[in-house]
Each structure stands twice: as structure tokens, then as C-alpha cells.
Amino acid sequence: MPQGSGTPIAAGTWPPASGRGPCAVSKRENVPATMRDGVVLKADVYRPQTGDPVPVILMRTQYGKDAAQIQPYRYQSPEWFASHCYLVVVQDIRGQGASGGSFTEFANDGADGYDTVEWAAALPGSNGKVGMYGSSYVGATQWLAATATPPHLTTIVPANTASDYYDGWTYDGGEFRLAFVEPWAMGTIGSTAAANRGDAGTAEQLEADSAQSTRWLNYRPYQQFPPMHPGDPAVAPWFFDWIRHSARDDYWKQWSIRDRYANVHVPVLDIEGWYDAFLAGGVENFTGMVQHGGTPEARAGERLVIGPWDHIGWGRPGTGLSAPLLSAAGAAGDSPVNDLMLAWFDHFLKGADNKVVTGTPMVDYFLRGANIWKSATAWPLPDTRFTDYYFSGSGAPTIAGRTGALTTTVPAAAQPPDTYYYDPLNPVPSAGGHSCCSASSGPQGPDDQGVVEQRSDVLTWTTGRMSADTELTGPIEVKLWAASTAVDTDFTAKLIAVAPDGSTENLNNGILRTAFRDGADHATPIEPGRPYQYTIRIWPTSYLVPADSRLRLEISSSDFPQYAPNPNTGEPFGQSANVLGATQTILHDPVHPSEIVLPIVPAGGPGSAHFPVTR
């Protein structure tokens, strides 16, 4: 039966052979499409054997059109979708795979996406309607095409992708996303771009370096990163652009999705995971389109799905790809994307009245802890009670243990601050998180935090025991009063669930580089010793906190290798290997009331163990 039916998929059996449609399918490889500047891109075209005009489903990928993002445990095959009487087109983007031109990440996918949509709409047998799909950068190729407003684009289905390619992709809170960006740039896009241009030696070297990615995560300065050949402009000039442009300047704004929702005129099905590398941006794309989409149909036709998944493998049990605490969700947590996407395309491309949308925006989310799917009509959820919990008492380890508490009242009397020493050469190790793209380099998923919490440079504050089961779903903010001896440093925040037996797991995390406290578009040094109030965005979560459990907040200044350790020097990012230690001071008193704002959701319906593909 099709994916999403509730039947677990055994490891090694993906994609399932069942669930095919009625149309026989033929395939033609390397079909050329000429872009406006004369560059020829190549696509594989899967044609259903029918005499009726049919819609087009398009994927534009930098990861190989032959692969079509089927593995690991993601999409059904293009031939499977074509069997449902769709004309399926899978194209290598510029400078990758079989396509011509020079590869530069982000730069060409707006214009090339527009041209490809219009080319695909005019293929023999097409009825002129085009939908797009794909995950990660293949989600970015959809958004970049959609912001160019091609007239024949009818809908997009981006998964695991962002709203901005500075904020929430290359950087987060102003800090470089080291464990994601370096291995991805080396082994996934740098090597394939080298192979495309015939540079076999560089491609082989990048693949080898990527296989040893943890060796390179300690290398500084990033602007001289050896695997990417800093002296050779043919290899990866785009990587060094990312280092030089460490603020959200015009380099990044030219591709930003969040600045262009009004240009997108089509309904969007957004698919995300609670520990995905681009969760925050995926949620922002949904809310941004609901508020600012370019047509009433687009604004009303939004649907957001957030499941118990990280970036790769989408959390299927038994595959060994995901964190154990995600796989523990069992079959209820399987991704419904193929059945859902087929129903979505049937509705928007074929006019099927299948209730995949109901005329208002929809949010489907997996409540971890309860292992059920729930639904809402908005994000944040309409009944959310944003509740302030204030730091009280010492967050540092003492002989009697950690005494820091989170309470719903502001401290009534003066409290001494807490201090710790942050050494960039001895950063706090990442334990889970929302990185990408494999556990060996980019920490992903929920992990126990016991080892991390033993460090003297990690402070904690904990609630009392919950008197009843409590749903926590939505965005989270920490308003932190802090001072540093540095002119620029980082503060990290991590929300933890603490079980009655004392075991812990991270629900999500965030970071802020202090130089970007007033906005991502410019860096401003801080005055050493002066307290500032910093707002740290912890990425969204959904978790049922059982009665007798607690919530804990960790505060520190590093999360390595998920993020590059801030050297504390205030020098331009990535240009120097210099580092300085810093003494950090966390204040929590009536004048400086540090707090975390939690999204508490009142008890609602029972939810469902099965994802609601249609309504």
C-alpha cells in the first residue's frame, strides 16, 4: 500500500512498489531546455501513456536527476508519480549533473526556474499546469522559481527548506552554521560541481575531505579553508562569499524568500520536521504566505506539516537513519509526504474535490510525547498561552547541586549574578539539535544532555514538577540579561525536558551572536562589562510534558560543531585564527529579569495516530 497508510516500511525496501496509478510510463533522458542566456539544462522526462493532456510535476535538483531524492526513504520514484497520469520532469540545475553552465549556489535558480516552468508547461502532452516538489535545496529551487512568478506555475510543495539563505540557512542568530555548511559544501555540491566541469581531481579530493569532515571542523580561519581551494576561483567562490558576507547584506537579500511573499501567487504545501535544519524558515514561509501571499487563493491555500523528523530519512522506524528518540515514534511518525503530495497535486492540478485543503490555512503537527497528530488553523496555535518563566537562584553547579529555578514570578529581591568562563578552544559539545545532514557531522535530533550539563560553562534553570500533562507547542524566546568581558561573543539557549527519573532530552535550541543583537543586517560591538538584554530565538517545538516531569533551560556560549565558536575578538568573521577567552555574567534580579517565554497549549481534542491526508 502507499506510504502514509500506517504500515511501517522495512529498512532497505524503499521505495515501495505498491500504490501505482493506472498509466503506463515511458522515460526520455537528457531532454534539453534552453535558458534565456543560451545555457542548456538537461532533464529526464517521464511521460504517461494517455491521449489526454496532463499536468506537469517538476523537480529541479542539484543532487542528480537520476537520484530524484528517492533515497534515503524520502520520495516515491518519478515513474511512480507519472503512473498517476502526470508528466514528470526531473532537471539538473545549472552547472550540476548533465546540465551546462557554471554552478553558483542560489544565483540562477530564480530565472532558470521561471524558464524551466514555462518550458515544461509547453511540452507535448502538457495541459499547461505545473507543480513543483523536492526537499532541502530542491525546496529552495521551488521558492526561487515561485518568487519570479512564472504564469504557468500552479502550486509548489517544498520540504525541509528555509525562508532566507543567510538567516536560518548559512547563519543562525548571526553565527555560522559550521557542522552543516562545511561538510555540505565539500561533499555534496562542491564535488559534484567539479565533476560537472570535468575537474575530476578536485571532485575526488573534495569527496575524500568530506568523508573526514570532522577533521576539518576545527580549521581556522574559514576564509582560508583548504578543501575549497581559496586561491582557485573556479572551485568554490560562492563558499568564500558566504564567509565574507557574515551579515544579512545585499548579497543575501537578493535571494531572500521572506522579502518576496507578495510575488508568490500559488498555494504552498510546506513540509517540515521538529529537528530539521530549516524548521524555523519553513514555519516562517507558512505564516509569511498566509499574511502576504500574492493572491487570495495563495493566502487561503496554505498547509503546513511538521513531523517528528530531522533532515535526512524523515524519521522512519527501523532505518537506523534518525535519532532513536525520533524513531521511537513508530509508524505514527512516518512521513505522509507521497500520499499527501499526490492528493495535493490531484486537487490543484487536476481539480479533484478531495478536501486536501478546506479554504483556510491549516497546520498539521506531530505532538511528541503523545505520539499523535493534531491540527490547527494558524501558527502560532490560536489558543496558545505564552507564559513567562523567570530565572531565580543560581544556575551554576554547587556542592548541593543546581539550584536555579524557573518560576512564573519576577524575583522580588536582589540576586547575585552567575558567571562562567567561555573558552573558544574548549567549546561546549553539541548534543542533538537542528543541524544537517548526518549525525557524524551535523548534530540532529533529541539527545540526553547529562554529559553537557556537567560542564562548568553550562548554566541551568529548571521548573517545578508539572501537576498535569502539559502541551508545549510553538515558538520560544529567551530574554536574557547578560554581560561579557568580550566585545563580541555568543549566548546559546536550549530547552530541555526532564523526566521524573532525571533523564533529559533537548526540545530545541537557539543562539545569538551579540554583535547582531539589534538585527542581522549589521554587526555592532558590545561594551565589555555592560549588561544588555538579548532575545534568543529557540526554534519551535511540540512536546507533551508528562505530569511529574520538568522543563529546564540551559544557557552557555557555544554549541560545537553545530555552530562555529565565537572567537570573542570582534574581528571580521572568518578572517583570523585569533581567539580570546571571555567571562560571561548572567543577571536575574528585579532590574534584570531574565526569562523564557513558553508556548503552553490548553488541552484540546485527542488527536490521531494517523496523519489526515485529506479532510
C-alpha positions in Angstrom: 0.0 0.0 0.0 1.2 3.6 -0.4 3.4 5.4 2.1 1.3 7.1 4.8 -1.0 4.2 5.2 0.3 3.4 8.7 2.2 0.3 7.6 5.9 0.5 8.6 8.5 0.5 5.8 11.3 -2.0 6.5 14.8 -0.8 6.0 16.2 -1.4 2.5 12.8 -1.7 0.8 12.4 1.9 -0.3 10.6 3.0 -2.4 7.5 0.7 -2.1 6.4 -0.9 -5.4 2.7 -0.6 -4.4 0.3 2.2 -4.9 0.9 2.8 -8.6 -1.6 4.6 -10.8 -3.3 3.4 -14.0 -1.0 4.9 -16.6 1.9 3.1 -18.2 5.1 5.3 -18.3 7.9 5.9 -20.8 11.1 7.7 -20.0 13.3 10.0 -22.1 16.7 11.1 -20.7 18.6 14.3 -21.1 15.9 16.4 -22.7 17.3 19.9 -23.4 15.8 23.1 -22.2 17.5 26.4 -23.3 17.5 29.2 -20.7 17.2 32.9 -21.6 21.0 33.3 -21.7 21.5 30.3 -24.0 22.7 27.8 -21.4 21.2 24.3 -21.9 19.9 22.4 -18.9 19.1 18.7 -19.1 16.1 16.8 -17.7 14.7 13.3 -17.6 11.0 13.3 -18.7 8.6 10.6 -17.5 5.6 10.5 -19.8 2.3 8.8 -19.0 0.8 6.8 -21.9 -2.5 8.6 -22.3 -4.2 10.6 -25.0 -5.4 13.3 -22.7 -3.3 16.4 -21.8 -2.0 16.1 -18.2 -0.3 18.4 -15.7 3.4 18.6 -15.1 5.2 17.8 -11.9 8.7 19.3 -11.9 11.8 18.8 -9.7 14.9 21.0 -10.2 17.7 19.4 -8.3 21.5 19.9 -7.7 21.7 16.4 -6.3 21.4 14.4 -9.5 18.3 13.9 -11.6 18.9 10.1 -11.6 18.6 10.1 -7.8 15.4 12.3 -7.8 15.7 12.5 -4.0 14.2 9.0 -3.6 16.8 7.9 -1.0 17.1 7.8 1.9 13.4 7.0 2.5 12.1 10.2 1.0 10.1 10.4 -2.2 8.5 7.9 -4.4 10.1 7.5 -7.8 9.3 9.9 -10.7 7.9 6.9 -12.6 5.5 6.2 -9.7 4.1 9.8 -9.8 3.9 9.6 -13.6 1.9 6.4 -13.3 -0.8 8.6 -11.7 -1.1 10.3 -15.1 1.3 13.2 -14.6 4.1 14.3 -16.9 7.1 14.3 -14.5 10.2 16.3 -15.3 13.4 16.0 -13.2 16.1 18.5 -14.2 19.7 19.0 -13.2 20.2 22.7 -12.2 22.9 24.8 -13.9 26.4 23.5 -13.5 25.3 20.2 -11.9 24.8 16.7 -13.3 24.3 16.7 -17.1 23.4 20.4 -17.4 25.5 23.2 -18.8 26.6 26.4 -17.3 28.6 27.4 -14.3 27.3 26.5 -10.8 26.8 29.2 -8.2 24.5 28.4 -5.2 21.2 30.4 -5.2 22.3 32.7 -8.1 20.5 31.3 -11.1 17.5 29.4 -9.8 15.0 32.3 -10.0 15.5 32.9 -13.7 16.2 29.3 -14.6 13.2 28.2 -12.5 10.9 30.6 -14.4 12.3 29.5 -17.8 12.0 25.8 -16.9 8.4 26.1 -15.6 7.4 27.8 -18.8 9.3 25.2 -21.0 7.8 22.3 -19.1 4.3 23.8 -19.4 4.7 23.8 -23.2 5.9 20.2 -23.5 3.8 17.9 -25.8 1.0 16.3 -23.8 1.1 19.0 -21.0 -2.2 20.8 -20.1 -0.2 23.9 -19.1 -0.4 23.4 -15.3 2.9 22.9 -13.4 3.5 21.9 -9.8 6.9 21.5 -8.2 8.3 19.3 -5.4 11.5 18.5 -3.6 13.4 18.8 -0.3 16.2 21.0 1.1 17.9 22.9 -1.7 15.3 21.3 -4.0 12.8 23.2 -1.9 14.8 26.4 -2.5 14.6 25.9 -6.3 10.8 25.9 -5.9 10.7 29.1 -3.8 13.2 30.9 -6.0 11.2 30.0 -9.1 7.9 31.0 -7.4 9.2 34.4 -6.4 9.8 35.0 -10.1 6.1 34.4 -10.7 6.1 32.2 -13.8 2.5 32.3 -15.2 2.1 28.5 -15.6 3.2 27.6 -12.1 0.1 26.4 -10.2 1.5 25.1 -6.8 4.7 24.1 -5.0 5.4 21.5 -2.3 8.8 22.5 -0.7 10.0 20.3 2.1 12.8 20.9 4.7 13.7 24.3 3.3 14.3 27.9 4.5 12.8 31.4 4.2 16.2 33.1 3.9 19.6 31.9 2.8 21.5 33.9 5.4 19.2 33.7 8.4 18.3 30.1 9.2 20.4 28.5 6.4 24.1 29.6 6.4 23.9 31.6 9.7 21.6 31.4 12.7 21.3 34.2 15.1 24.3 35.7 13.3 26.5 32.7 13.9 27.9 30.5 11.2 26.3 27.0 11.0 29.6 25.2 10.8 28.6 21.5 11.0 26.0 21.9 8.2 27.7 24.3 5.8 31.3 22.9 5.6 30.5 19.2 5.0 27.6 20.0 2.7 29.7 22.4 0.6 32.6 20.0 0.3 31.0 16.7 -0.4 27.5 17.4 -1.7 27.7 20.5 -4.0 31.4 21.3 -4.4 32.4 17.9 -5.5 29.5 17.5 -8.0 30.1 20.9 -9.5 33.8 19.9 -10.0 32.7 16.7 -11.7 30.3 18.7 -13.9 33.0 20.9 -15.2 35.4 18.0 -15.8 37.7 18.6 -12.8 37.9 15.0 -11.7 40.9 15.6 -9.4 39.2 18.3 -7.3 36.0 16.3 -7.2 37.8 13.3 -5.8 39.7 15.4 -3.3 36.5 17.1 -2.1 34.8 13.7 -1.7 37.7 12.4 0.4 37.8 15.6 2.6 34.1 15.3 3.1 34.5 11.7 4.3 36.8 13.2 7.0 34.6 16.2 7.7 35.0 16.2 11.5 38.8 16.6 10.9 38.1 20.0 9.2 35.6 21.4 11.6 38.4 22.8 13.9 40.2 24.5 11.0 40.6 28.3 11.2 40.4 30.8 9.6 37.4 29.8 7.5 38.4 32.2 4.7 41.4 30.1 4.0 39.6 26.7 4.2 42.0 24.4 2.3 39.5 21.8 0.9 37.6 24.6 -1.0 40.8 25.9 -2.8 40.7 29.5 -1.6 43.3 30.5 -4.4 41.3 28.9 -7.2 38.2 30.9 -8.3 37.0 28.0 -10.3 36.4 25.7 -7.4 34.0 27.4 -4.9 34.0 31.2 -4.9 30.5 31.0 -3.5 31.7 29.4 -0.3 34.1 32.2 0.4 31.4 34.7 -0.4 29.4 33.2 2.4 32.2 33.8 4.8 32.9 37.4 3.7 29.2 38.2 3.9 28.7 37.4 7.5 25.8 39.9 7.9 22.5 39.8 6.1 23.5 42.4 3.5 22.5 42.9 -0.1 24.4 39.8 -1.2 21.8 37.7 0.8 18.8 39.9 0.3 18.8 39.4 -3.5 17.6 35.9 -2.9 15.6 36.2 0.3 12.2 34.5 0.2 10.8 36.3 3.2 11.1 39.6 1.4 9.1 38.3 -1.7 6.0 36.5 -0.5 3.8 39.0 -2.4 5.4 37.7 -5.6 4.2 34.2 -4.9 0.8 33.7 -6.4 0.3 29.9 -5.8 -0.8 27.7 -2.9 2.0 26.1 -1.0 2.2 22.8 1.0 5.1 23.2 3.4 6.6 20.1 5.0 9.0 20.3 8.0 10.4 18.3 10.9 10.8 19.3 14.5 14.6 18.8 14.3 15.1 19.8 10.7 17.9 22.2 9.8 15.4 24.7 8.3 12.4 24.3 10.5 12.2 28.0 11.6 12.3 29.1 8.0 9.7 26.6 6.9 7.3 27.8 9.6 8.0 31.4 8.5 7.2 30.6 4.9 3.8 29.4 6.0 3.0 32.4 8.1 4.5 34.8 5.6 2.4 33.4 2.8 -0.8 33.5 4.9 -0.2 37.1 5.6 1.5 38.4 2.4 0.9 35.8 -0.4 0.3 37.5 -3.7 -3.3 36.2 -4.3 -6.3 35.4 -2.1 -6.1 31.8 -3.3 -2.5 31.6 -2.3 -3.1 33.0 1.2 -6.1 30.7 1.8 -4.4 27.6 0.2 -1.5 27.2 2.6 -0.9 24.0 4.6 2.0 23.3 7.0 3.0 19.8 8.1 5.6 19.4 10.9 6.5 15.8 11.8 8.9 14.0 14.2 11.8 14.2 11.7 15.3 15.5 11.2 16.7 16.5 7.8 17.5 13.1 6.3 15.4 9.9 6.3 12.3 11.6 7.8 12.4 9.5 10.9 11.1 6.2 9.7 11.5 3.5 12.3 13.9 0.7 11.7 16.0 2.5 9.2 18.8 3.5 11.5 18.9 6.9 9.9 17.3 9.0 12.7 17.9 9.7 16.3 16.5 6.8 18.4 14.1 9.2 20.3 12.6 10.2 16.9 12.4 6.6 15.5 10.6 5.7 18.8 7.5 7.4 17.5 6.9 4.3 15.4 4.7 4.1 12.4 2.6 7.1 13.5 5.6 9.2 12.7 6.2 8.0 9.2 6.2 10.8 6.7 2.9 11.0 4.7 4.5 13.2 2.0 3.9 11.0 -1.0 0.3 10.3 -0.5 -0.3 13.9 0.7 1.6 15.3 -2.3 -0.3 13.2 -4.7 -3.6 14.3 -3.2 -2.4 17.9 -3.3 -1.5 17.8 -6.9 -4.7 16.0 -7.8 -6.6 18.9 -6.2 -4.6 21.9 -7.6 -3.5 20.4 -10.9 -6.5 18.2 -11.8 -9.3 19.8 -9.9 -10.1 16.9 -7.6 -12.5 17.8 -4.8 -10.6 15.8 -2.2 -10.6 18.2 0.8 -6.8 18.3 0.9 -7.4 22.0 1.7 -10.6 23.5 3.1 -10.4 27.1 2.1 -8.5 28.2 5.2 -4.8 27.7 6.1 -4.1 24.5 8.0 -1.4 23.3 10.3 -0.8 19.6 11.0 1.7 18.8 13.7 3.0 15.8 15.5 2.9 16.1 19.2 5.9 14.3 20.5 5.5 12.6 23.9 1.9 11.8 23.0 2.9 10.4 19.5 -0.2 11.8 17.9 -1.1 14.2 15.0 -3.1 17.3 15.8 -4.4 20.1 13.6 -4.9 23.9 13.9 -5.9 26.8 11.6 -2.9 29.1 12.4 0.6 29.4 13.6 1.2 30.0 16.5 -1.7 27.9 17.5 -4.8 30.1 18.1 -5.2 29.2 21.8 -1.6 29.4 22.8 -0.9 30.9 26.2 2.6 32.5 26.1 3.8 32.1 29.7 6.8 33.9 31.2 9.1 31.8 33.4 11.8 33.9 35.2 15.3 32.8 36.2 15.7 32.6 40.0 18.6 31.3 42.1 22.0 30.2 40.9 22.2 28.4 37.6 25.7 27.2 38.3 26.7 23.9 39.8 27.2 23.9 43.6 28.0 21.3 46.2 24.3 20.8 46.8 23.6 20.6 43.0 22.0 23.0 40.6 19.6 25.3 42.4 18.5 27.6 39.6 14.7 27.6 39.2 12.2 28.8 36.6 9.2 30.5 38.2 6.2 32.5 36.9 7.0 35.4 39.2 9.8 38.1 38.8 12.4 37.8 41.5 11.3 40.0 44.4 14.7 40.8 45.8 18.2 41.3 44.5 20.0 38.1 43.5 23.7 37.7 42.8 24.5 37.0 39.1 26.0 33.8 37.8 29.3 33.8 35.9 31.2 31.3 33.8 34.3 31.3 31.6 33.9 30.7 27.9 37.0 29.4 26.1 36.6 29.2 22.2 39.2 26.5 22.2 37.2 24.3 24.6 33.6 24.8 23.4 30.5 23.0 24.7 29.9 19.9 22.5 26.7 19.7 20.6 24.3 17.0 21.8 21.5 16.8 19.3 20.0 19.8 17.6 18.6 21.0 14.3 21.7 20.8 12.1 22.2 18.8 8.9 22.9 16.5 7.2 24.2 13.4 9.1 24.8 12.6 12.7 28.5 12.2 12.0 29.0 15.9 11.3 25.8 17.9 11.9 24.1 17.1 15.3 20.4 16.3 14.7 17.5 15.2 16.9 16.8 14.8 20.6 19.7 13.5 22.8 20.3 13.2 26.5 22.0 16.2 27.9 23.5 14.7 31.0 27.2 14.9 30.0 26.8 18.5 28.6 25.2 19.7 31.9 28.2 18.6 33.9 30.3 21.4 32.4 31.1 24.5 34.4 30.3 26.7 31.4 26.7 25.4 31.1 24.2 27.0 33.5 20.7 25.6 34.1 17.3 26.8 35.5 14.5 24.2 36.0 10.8 24.4 36.6 9.0 22.6 39.3 7.3 19.3 38.5 4.3 19.6 36.2 1.0 18.9 38.1 -0.7 17.6 34.9 0.2 16.7 31.3 1.2 20.0 29.6 1.3 20.5 25.9 4.1 22.8 24.7 3.8 23.7 21.0 5.1 26.8 19.3 7.9 29.3 19.1 10.1 30.0 22.2 12.0 33.1 23.2 14.6 33.7 25.9 15.0 37.3 27.1 18.5 37.1 28.6 20.2 39.8 30.6 23.9 39.3 30.3 27.3 41.0 30.2 30.7 39.8 28.8 34.3 40.9 29.0 34.4 40.5 25.2 33.4 43.0 22.5 31.6 40.2 20.7 30.5 36.8 21.9 27.7 34.2 21.7 25.0 33.2 24.0 23.2 29.9 23.5 19.9 28.7 24.9 18.5 25.1 24.9 15.1 23.9 26.2 15.2 20.5 27.9 12.6 18.0 29.0 13.5 16.4 32.3 11.7 13.1 33.0 10.8 12.0 36.6 13.8 9.7 36.6 16.1 12.6 35.8 16.8 11.7 32.2 16.8 14.6 29.7 16.3 15.4 26.1 16.7 18.6 24.1 13.4 20.0 22.7 15.2 22.7 20.6 17.9 25.3 20.8 19.0 28.7 19.6 21.9 31.1 19.5 22.7 34.8 19.3 25.9 36.5 18.3 25.9 39.6 20.5 27.1 41.9 17.7 23.8 41.1 15.9 21.5 41.9 18.9 19.9 44.8 17.0 19.4 43.0 13.7 21.1 40.6 11.3 22.0 43.3 8.7 24.8 44.9 10.7 27.3 44.0 13.4 27.8 46.3 16.4 30.3 45.6 19.1 29.1 45.5 22.7 30.7 47.4 25.6 32.6 45.0 27.8 31.1 44.7 31.3 27.8 46.4 30.3 24.6 44.3 30.7 22.4 44.0 27.7 19.1 42.3 27.2 19.4 39.8 24.4 16.5 38.0 22.7 17.5 34.4 21.7 15.1 32.6 19.5 14.8 28.9 20.4 13.4 27.1 17.4 9.8 25.8 17.7 8.9 22.5 19.4 5.9 20.4 20.1 6.0 18.1 23.2 3.6 16.8 25.7 5.4 17.3 29.1 4.0 14.5 31.3 2.8 15.1 34.8 5.7 15.0 37.3 8.2 16.0 34.6 10.0 19.3 34.5 11.4 21.7 31.9 15.0 23.1 32.0 16.8 25.9 30.3 20.5 25.6 29.5 22.5 28.8 28.9 26.0 28.8 27.6 28.2 30.4 24.9 29.0 27.6 22.5 27.4 24.6 20.8 30.1 23.0 18.7 30.2 21.8 16.0 26.6 22.9 15.3 27.9 26.5 15.3 31.3 28.0 14.8 32.7 29.0 18.2 32.8 32.8 18.6 36.5 33.8 19.0 35.4 36.8 21.2 37.9 39.1 19.4 35.4 41.3 17.4 37.5 40.8 14.3 35.7 40.3 10.9 34.3 36.8 10.8 36.4 34.0 9.4 39.5 36.1 8.6 41.7 35.2 11.5 42.6 32.3 13.8 42.9 34.5 16.9 40.8 33.7 19.9 40.2 35.2 23.4 38.6 33.8 26.5 35.6 35.7 28.0 34.0 35.8 31.4 30.2 35.8 30.9 27.8 37.2 33.5 24.1 36.2 33.6 21.8 38.5 35.6 18.4 37.6 37.1 17.1 40.2 39.5 14.2 42.7 39.6 16.1 45.2 37.4 17.4 42.5 35.0 14.6 39.8 34.9 15.9 37.1 32.6 13.1 34.9 31.4 12.0 32.2 28.9 8.6 32.6 27.2 6.9 29.2 26.7 4.0 28.4 24.4 1.6 26.4 26.5 -1.4 25.0 24.7 -4.7 24.2 26.6 -5.9 20.6 26.4 -7.8 20.0 23.2 -9.0 17.1 21.1 -7.5 13.7 21.4 -5.6 13.9 18.1 -5.0 10.9 15.8 -2.3 8.2 15.4 -2.8 8.5 11.6 -1.9 11.6 9.6 -5.0 13.2 8.0 -4.0 13.3 4.3 -7.4 14.8 3.4 -10.2 16.3 5.4 
